[in-house]
Amino acid sequence: MIDTYLLGATGLDQGLSSTPWLQAGVRLELQRSGQQTASAAARSKAPSRLEVRAQDGSMLGYLPPEDADEITGLLDAGASAAVFVRGVVPAFRRPRVQLVVEVEAA
């Protein structure tokens, strides 16, 4: 398990009134961001970017780069990952969405 958080959360600026379903235990989707590079060498030089999406496919934000790099490496090795909301904490300007990523080895 990897404890992380939602970075660059879109649509949460007004609080949780626009996303009342975003609660502890809700499963979200991970998706690689942008074009896939064919070369493994080019992939290793570029920072990983993993999008966090709601079940309906709408974009919520990203994983922090350090966590995205770690998880992308595991996915490239054949593992699977599921991401869940661990909690939503009030914070300045917008709520902070804490996540947990469960990785299962291939």
KETORBA-676020 format. One line per field, with one value per residue: residue number from 1; chain; x, y, z of N, C-alpha, C in turn. Coordinates in Angstrom, 1 decimal, m for minus. Last residue first. Layout:
# residues N
n = NUM | ...
chain = A | ...
n_x = X | ...
n_y = Y | ...
n_z = Z | ...
ca_x = X | ...
ca_y = Y | ...
ca_z = Z | ...
c_x = X | ...
c_y = Y | ...
c_z = Z | ...
# end
This chain:
# residues 106
n = 106 | 105 | 104 | 103 | 102 | 101 | 100 | 99 | 98 | 97 | 96 | 95 | 94 | 93 | 92 | 91 | 90 | 89 | 88 | 87 | 86 | 85 | 84 | 83 | 82 | 81 | 80 | 79 | 78 | 77 | 76 | 75 | 74 | 73 | 72 | 71 | 70 | 69 | 68 | 67 | 66 | 65 | 64 | 63 | 62 | 61 | 60 | 59 | 58 | 57 | 56 | 55 | 54 | 53 | 52 | 51 | 50 | 49 | 48 | 47 | 46 | 45 | 44 | 43 | 42 | 41 | 40 | 39 | 38 | 37 | 36 | 35 | 34 | 33 | 32 | 31 | 30 | 29 | 28 | 27 | 26 | 25 | 24 | 23 | 22 | 21 | 20 | 19 | 18 | 17 | 16 | 15 | 14 | 13 | 12 | 11 | 10 | 9 | 8 | 7 | 6 | 5 | 4 | 3 | 2 | 1
chain = A | A | A | A | A | A | A | A | A | A | A | A | A | A | A | A | A | A | A | A | A | A | A | A | A | A | A | A | A | A | A | A | A | A | A | A | A | A | A | A | A | A | A | A | A | A | A | A | A | A | A | A | A | A | A | A | A | A | A | A | A | A | A | A | A | A | A | A | A | A | A | A | A | A | A | A | A | A | A | A | A | A | A | A | A | A | A | A | A | A | A | A | A | A | A | A | A | A | A | A | A | A | A | A | A | A
n_x = 2.3 | 1.2 | m0.9 | m1.3 | m3.4 | m3.1 | m5.1 | m5.3 | m7.0 | m7.6 | m8.3 | m10.5 | m9.2 | m8.5 | m7.0 | m9.0 | m10.4 | m9.9 | m11.0 | m9.5 | m8.9 | m10.1 | m8.0 | m6.8 | m5.0 | m2.9 | m0.7 | 2.5 | 4.4 | 6.3 | 4.7 | 3.7 | 6.1 | 6.6 | 4.3 | 4.8 | 7.0 | 6.0 | 3.9 | 5.3 | 6.6 | 4.4 | 1.1 | m1.6 | m4.1 | m7.6 | m10.1 | m12.0 | m14.4 | m15.1 | m16.8 | m15.1 | m12.6 | m9.0 | m5.8 | m3.0 | 0.4 | 3.4 | 6.9 | 9.3 | 11.6 | 13.5 | 12.1 | 11.1 | 13.4 | 14.0 | 11.8 | 9.9 | 7.3 | 5.3 | 2.0 | 0.7 | m1.2 | m1.1 | m2.6 | m4.9 | m6.9 | m10.1 | m11.3 | m13.7 | m14.2 | m13.2 | m14.4 | m15.9 | m17.5 | m20.1 | m20.3 | m19.0 | m19.8 | m19.2 | m16.6 | m15.2 | m14.5 | m12.4 | m12.6 | m12.0 | m9.1 | m6.2 | m3.4 | m3.2 | m4.2 | m1.8 | m0.8 | 0.5 | 0.4 | 0.8
n_y = m9.0 | m7.5 | m4.8 | m2.0 | 0.5 | 3.7 | 6.0 | 9.6 | 12.5 | 15.6 | 18.6 | 21.2 | 24.6 | 26.8 | 24.8 | 21.9 | 18.9 | 15.8 | 12.7 | 9.5 | 7.6 | 6.4 | 4.2 | 2.4 | m0.4 | m1.9 | m4.7 | m5.3 | m5.2 | m3.3 | m1.0 | m0.8 | 0.0 | 2.4 | 3.8 | 4.0 | 5.8 | 8.0 | 8.8 | 9.6 | 11.9 | 13.5 | 12.8 | 12.1 | 14.5 | 14.9 | 14.2 | 13.7 | 11.2 | 8.6 | 7.6 | 7.3 | 9.8 | 9.6 | 10.8 | 10.2 | 10.2 | 10.5 | 10.4 | 12.3 | 10.7 | 8.8 | 6.4 | 6.9 | 6.7 | 4.0 | 2.8 | 4.3 | 5.2 | 6.9 | 7.8 | 11.0 | 11.5 | 9.6 | 6.6 | 6.5 | 5.0 | 5.7 | 4.9 | 4.0 | 5.2 | 5.3 | 8.5 | 10.3 | 11.9 | 12.6 | 15.3 | 17.5 | 20.1 | 20.3 | 20.4 | 23.4 | 24.8 | 23.4 | 21.0 | 21.0 | 19.2 | 19.0 | 18.8 | 15.5 | 13.5 | 11.4 | 8.4 | 5.3 | 2.2 | m1.2
n_z = m10.2 | m7.1 | m6.5 | m4.5 | m3.7 | m2.5 | m1.0 | m0.4 | 0.6 | m0.5 | 1.1 | m0.1 | m0.5 | 1.2 | 3.6 | 4.3 | 5.6 | 4.0 | 3.4 | 2.9 | 1.0 | m1.9 | m3.8 | m6.6 | m7.6 | m10.0 | m10.9 | m12.5 | m14.5 | m14.5 | m14.9 | m12.3 | m11.0 | m12.3 | m11.5 | m8.7 | m8.7 | m10.1 | m8.4 | m6.2 | m7.3 | m8.3 | m6.9 | m9.3 | m10.1 | m10.8 | m11.9 | m14.8 | m15.3 | m15.3 | m13.4 | m11.3 | m11.6 | m11.8 | m11.8 | m13.9 | m13.5 | m15.0 | m14.6 | m16.5 | m18.8 | m18.8 | m19.3 | m21.9 | m23.4 | m23.0 | m24.3 | m26.8 | m27.2 | m24.9 | m24.9 | m24.2 | m21.1 | m18.1 | m17.1 | m14.5 | m12.0 | m10.4 | m7.1 | m4.6 | m1.4 | 1.2 | 2.0 | m0.8 | m3.0 | m3.4 | m3.6 | m5.2 | m4.7 | m2.0 | m1.1 | m2.5 | m4.7 | m5.8 | m7.0 | m9.7 | m9.5 | m7.6 | m7.5 | m6.2 | m3.6 | m2.0 | m0.3 | 0.6 | m0.8 | 0.0
ca_x = 1.9 | 2.2 | m0.8 | m0.6 | m3.1 | m3.0 | m4.3 | m5.5 | m5.9 | m8.1 | m7.2 | m10.2 | m9.9 | m9.0 | m7.1 | m7.7 | m10.6 | m9.5 | m11.0 | m10.1 | m8.6 | m10.1 | m9.2 | m6.7 | m6.3 | m3.0 | m1.9 | 1.6 | 3.3 | 6.7 | 5.6 | 2.8 | 5.4 | 7.6 | 4.5 | 3.7 | 7.1 | 7.2 | 3.6 | 4.4 | 7.4 | 5.4 | 2.4 | m0.7 | m2.9 | m6.3 | m10.0 | m10.7 | m14.1 | m14.1 | m17.4 | m15.6 | m13.8 | m10.3 | m6.8 | m4.2 | m0.8 | 2.2 | 5.6 | 8.6 | 10.4 | 13.9 | 12.8 | 10.2 | 12.8 | 14.9 | 11.9 | 11.3 | 7.7 | 6.6 | 2.9 | 1.1 | m0.5 | m1.4 | m1.4 | m4.7 | m5.6 | m9.3 | m11.1 | m12.6 | m14.6 | m13.6 | m13.5 | m15.8 | m16.1 | m19.8 | m20.7 | m18.6 | m19.8 | m20.6 | m17.1 | m15.5 | m15.6 | m12.1 | m12.8 | m13.4 | m9.9 | m7.6 | m4.0 | m2.5 | m4.6 | m2.8 | m0.5 | m0.3 | 1.1 | 0.0
ca_y = m9.8 | m8.0 | m6.3 | m2.6 | m0.9 | 2.9 | 4.9 | 8.4 | 11.5 | 14.3 | 17.7 | 20.0 | 23.4 | 27.0 | 26.2 | 22.6 | 20.4 | 16.7 | 14.1 | 10.5 | 7.3 | 7.6 | 4.4 | 3.6 | 0.2 | m1.0 | m3.9 | m5.2 | m6.1 | m4.6 | m1.5 | m1.2 | m1.3 | 1.4 | 3.5 | 3.2 | 4.5 | 7.3 | 8.3 | 8.4 | 10.8 | 12.9 | 13.5 | 11.7 | 13.7 | 15.4 | 14.8 | 14.0 | 12.6 | 9.0 | 8.0 | 6.1 | 9.3 | 9.9 | 10.2 | 10.9 | 9.4 | 11.3 | 9.8 | 12.0 | 11.6 | 10.1 | 6.5 | 6.8 | 8.0 | 5.0 | 2.6 | 3.9 | 3.9 | 6.9 | 6.8 | 10.0 | 11.9 | 10.8 | 7.3 | 6.4 | 5.6 | 5.1 | 5.8 | 3.6 | 5.2 | 4.0 | 7.4 | 9.9 | 11.7 | 11.2 | 14.7 | 16.1 | 19.7 | 20.4 | 19.1 | 22.5 | 25.3 | 24.7 | 21.0 | 21.0 | 20.1 | 18.6 | 19.6 | 16.8 | 14.0 | 12.4 | 9.5 | 6.4 | 3.5 | 0.0
ca_z = m11.2 | m8.0 | m6.5 | m5.6 | m3.4 | m3.7 | m0.7 | m1.2 | 0.9 | m0.6 | 0.7 | 0.7 | m1.0 | m0.1 | 3.1 | 4.2 | 5.2 | 5.1 | 2.9 | 3.7 | 2.4 | m1.1 | m3.0 | m5.8 | m7.4 | m8.9 | m11.1 | m11.3 | m14.6 | m14.2 | m16.0 | m13.4 | m10.6 | m12.3 | m12.9 | m9.2 | m8.1 | m10.6 | m9.8 | m6.1 | m6.7 | m9.2 | m6.9 | m8.1 | m10.4 | m10.5 | m10.6 | m14.3 | m15.2 | m16.2 | m14.7 | m12.0 | m11.0 | m12.4 | m11.0 | m13.6 | m13.4 | m14.7 | m14.8 | m15.2 | m18.5 | m18.6 | m18.1 | m20.8 | m23.3 | m22.6 | m22.8 | m26.3 | m27.6 | m25.7 | m24.5 | m25.2 | m22.3 | m18.8 | m17.6 | m16.0 | m12.4 | m11.5 | m8.2 | m5.6 | m2.8 | 0.7 | 2.3 | 0.6 | m2.7 | m3.4 | m2.4 | m5.3 | m6.1 | m2.4 | m1.5 | m1.4 | m4.0 | m5.2 | m5.5 | m9.3 | m10.3 | m7.7 | m8.6 | m6.5 | m4.9 | m2.0 | m1.1 | 1.0 | m0.8 | 0.0
c_x = 2.1 | 1.7 | 0.2 | m0.5 | m2.5 | m2.6 | m4.3 | m4.7 | m6.3 | m6.9 | m7.7 | m9.0 | m9.6 | m9.7 | m7.4 | m8.0 | m9.2 | m9.7 | m10.9 | m10.1 | m9.4 | m9.9 | m9.0 | m8.1 | m6.1 | m4.5 | m2.1 | 0.3 | 2.3 | 5.6 | 6.1 | 3.6 | 4.5 | 7.0 | 5.5 | 3.8 | 6.0 | 7.2 | 4.7 | 4.1 | 6.6 | 6.1 | 3.4 | 0.5 | m2.4 | m5.2 | m8.7 | m10.8 | m12.8 | m13.7 | m16.4 | m16.2 | m14.2 | m11.4 | m8.1 | m5.1 | m2.0 | 1.0 | 4.5 | 7.3 | 9.8 | 12.8 | 13.3 | 10.9 | 11.8 | 14.3 | 12.9 | 11.3 | 9.0 | 7.0 | 4.2 | 2.1 | m0.1 | m0.6 | m1.8 | m3.4 | m5.5 | m8.0 | m10.2 | m12.5 | m13.4 | m14.0 | m14.1 | m14.8 | m15.9 | m18.3 | m20.3 | m19.0 | m19.5 | m20.8 | m18.6 | m16.0 | m16.0 | m13.3 | m12.6 | m13.7 | m11.3 | m8.4 | m5.5 | m3.3 | m4.0 | m3.1 | m1.7 | 0.1 | 0.2 | 0.9
c_y = m11.3 | m8.9 | m6.7 | m4.1 | m1.5 | 1.5 | 4.1 | 7.2 | 10.2 | 13.3 | 16.3 | 19.2 | 22.2 | 25.8 | 26.1 | 24.0 | 21.0 | 18.2 | 15.0 | 11.8 | 8.3 | 7.1 | 5.7 | 3.9 | 1.3 | m0.5 | m3.0 | m4.5 | m6.1 | m5.7 | m2.9 | m1.7 | m1.8 | 0.0 | 2.4 | 2.8 | 3.5 | 5.9 | 7.6 | 7.9 | 9.5 | 11.7 | 12.8 | 12.5 | 13.1 | 14.4 | 15.5 | 14.7 | 12.8 | 10.4 | 8.6 | 6.4 | 8.0 | 9.2 | 10.6 | 10.1 | 10.2 | 10.4 | 10.7 | 11.4 | 11.3 | 11.1 | 7.9 | 7.0 | 8.0 | 6.3 | 3.6 | 3.9 | 3.4 | 5.5 | 6.9 | 9.0 | 10.7 | 11.0 | 8.5 | 7.2 | 5.4 | 5.8 | 5.1 | 4.6 | 4.9 | 4.0 | 6.1 | 8.8 | 11.5 | 10.9 | 13.2 | 15.4 | 18.2 | 19.9 | 19.2 | 21.2 | 24.4 | 25.2 | 22.3 | 21.0 | 20.0 | 19.6 | 19.2 | 17.5 | 15.4 | 12.8 | 10.5 | 7.6 | 4.6 | 1.2
c_z = m10.9 | m9.0 | m7.5 | m5.4 | m4.6 | m3.3 | m2.0 | m0.7 | 0.2 | m0.4 | 0.7 | 0.2 | m0.1 | m0.7 | 1.6 | 3.6 | 5.2 | 4.7 | 4.1 | 3.0 | 3.3 | 0.4 | m2.2 | m5.1 | m6.4 | m8.8 | m9.8 | m11.7 | m13.4 | m14.2 | m15.8 | m14.6 | m11.7 | m12.0 | m13.0 | m10.6 | m8.6 | m10.0 | m10.4 | m7.5 | m6.6 | m8.6 | m7.7 | m8.1 | m9.1 | m10.8 | m10.3 | m12.9 | m14.4 | m16.1 | m15.7 | m13.3 | m11.8 | m11.6 | m11.5 | m12.7 | m13.1 | m14.7 | m14.4 | m15.5 | m17.2 | m18.3 | m17.8 | m19.5 | m22.2 | m22.4 | m22.3 | m24.8 | m27.0 | m26.0 | m25.4 | m24.6 | m23.2 | m20.1 | m18.4 | m16.3 | m13.9 | m11.7 | m9.2 | m6.7 | m3.7 | m0.8 | 1.8 | 0.8 | m1.2 | m3.0 | m2.3 | m4.0 | m6.2 | m3.8 | m1.9 | m2.0 | m2.9 | m4.4 | m4.9 | m7.8 | m9.7 | m8.4 | m8.7 | m7.6 | m5.1 | m3.4 | m1.1 | 0.3 | m0.4 | 0.0
# end
